[in-house]
Amino acid sequence: MNSNATSPVGTPNALRLNIAERRELIAALCQLDATPNNIAARKQVRFALPEGYSIAAIVQQPGGAPQQTVLVVRDISNGGISFLHHHYLSTGTRLHLVLVGADRQPLIRVEASVVRCAHARGMAHDVGAKFDQPIDIASMLGVQDPSQAARQSPAPDPTGPTLHGVASELHAGLLVKLVACGDQERIRAAIEAAIAVIEMRVAA
């Protein structure tokens, strides 16, 4: 018997999609979103929900009764969330969300409103919601925001390679032997070769 056929309305299985089908649908929707124009228009970095995390929700449609569910999350950002739902949610639907960590402990409660909803496949609808107040989702998920990482990365040295950097690549043992043997010609040749390497790297 297909267990999805008897799944309660408030569970992810209400979509009547198994885990593999849900993942495939989410991947397809994310791929459709990954156009240069869509990426350029995004104001917030989006994150996938890590394994073990979940978002419990109370969905309050205008004029309807509140409904408890566990969201099938596409992605989440500081400003909002995208998820799959088993029926159409009208714009303005209120969401009372609880982000639950891998240890089953609630991390934050946040209020949101549905801003878009479109039929995706079968009973699944692709929903986007905006948080009433932005949150620091990267810290809560224990991941690094790529934009923060870029700002923290040291800037490249505009002067190019330094003498110290090139010298550190020379074989110290060879220089020691040259000095010990007192062969002035070979010492001068080694120094000239090092200078040539520096000049080539600076020119590059």
Buried (B, 14 or more C-beta within 10 A) or exposed (E): EEEBEEBEEBBBBBBBBEEEBBEEBBEEBBEEBEEEEEEEEEEBBBBBBEEEBBBBBBBBBEEEEEBEBBBBBBBBBBBBBBBBBBBEBEEEBBBBBBBBBEEEEEBEEBEBBBEEBEEBBEBBBBBBBBBEEBBEBBEBBEEEBEEEEEEEEEEEEEEEBEEEEBEEEEEEEEBEEBEEEEEEEBBEEBEEEBEEBBEEEEEE
